[in-house]
Amino acid sequence: MGTFIAELVLQILSFVAENERENIRKRQEQGIAVTKKRGVQLGRPETHISDNFGEIIKKWENGQIKFDDAIQECNMSQATFYQRLREYRIGREL
């Protein structure tokens, strides 16, 4: 009998927790929708590549400039530089 009551209490608590998670998710979605309607930009700001990005890549690949100098000229972090490099190379293949 004690096990039955313990399982019943656990199921009730599980049900309450799941409902609370759903309510939190709905409130979050509503908040995001209101924020987007106001025109607020969410997430990280987009980092655009400069017009001379291709030239910087060529210099870096040919060993004319160091990697640190390349990312400094592009004004990007290492991760962003590699991401934009990958996008640049994919764009050239198409």
PEKABEL-V890420 format. One record per backbone hydrogen bond with DSSP energy under -0.5 kcal/mol. CO is the residue of the C=O (numbers start at 1). NH is the residue of the N-H. E is the energy in kcal/mol with one decimal. If there is no record, write none. Layout:
BEGIN
{{CO/NH/E} {CO/NH/E}}
END
This chain:
BEGIN
{{1/5/-1.9} {2/6/-2.2} {3/7/-2.5} {4/8/-2.3} {5/9/-2.6} {6/10/-2.2} {7/11/-2.4} {8/12/-2.1} {9/13/-2.5} {10/14/-2.3} {11/15/-2.3} {12/16/-2.5} {13/17/-2.5} {14/18/-2.3} {15/19/-2.3} {16/20/-2.2} {17/21/-2.2} {18/22/-2.2} {19/23/-2.3} {20/24/-2.5} {21/25/-2.4} {22/26/-2.4} {23/27/-2.6} {24/28/-2.4} {25/29/-2.4} {26/30/-2.4} {27/31/-2.4} {28/32/-2.4} {29/33/-2.3} {30/34/-2.4} {31/35/-2.2} {32/36/-2.5} {33/37/-2.1} {34/38/-1.5} {35/40/-1.9} {36/39/-1.1} {46/48/-0.7} {50/53/-1.4} {52/56/-2.1} {53/57/-2.5} {54/58/-2.3} {55/59/-2.4} {56/60/-2.4} {57/61/-3.0} {58/62/-2.1} {59/64/-2.4} {59/65/-1.0} {60/63/-1.0} {66/70/-2.1} {67/71/-2.5} {68/72/-1.7} {69/73/-2.4} {70/74/-1.9} {71/75/-0.8} {71/76/-2.1} {77/81/-2.4} {78/82/-2.5} {79/83/-2.2} {80/84/-2.8} {81/85/-2.5} {82/86/-2.3} {83/87/-2.3} {84/88/-2.7} {85/89/-2.6} {86/90/-2.3} {87/91/-2.4} {88/92/-1.7} {89/93/-1.4} {90/94/-1.3}}
END
